[in-house]
Amino acid sequence: MSGNDEYLALLRRNAERYEEIKHLGDRACHSTSRYAETVYEVVMDDETRKLSDHDLIVLCDRGNACFGGAIRSPRGRTVTVAVYTD
């Protein structure tokens, strides 16, 4: 599989996963935008605690997450999620 094919497969997987978890989108609140990233605060509850770090990034970026992201705080009542942008 070429690099482009792998990238397209990743985007497809992200979109499919988002369809499964998008009902949790109201737990993600946009916090700030900076150069090359948007930061969100996600309220942690029984459902969002089950999500992987990648799932949280996909949730915040509404299925895109083509540039990735990072978890910026420990998981407590909320978690800070940075989504990388262009």
Secondary structure as UniProt FT lines:
FT   HELIX           3..21
FT   HELIX           22..27
FT   STRAND          28..34
FT   TURN            35..36
FT   STRAND          37..43
FT   TURN            46..47
FT   HELIX           48..50
FT   HELIX           53..60
FT   TURN            61..63
FT   TURN            66..67
FT   STRAND          69..71
FT   STRAND          78..84
//
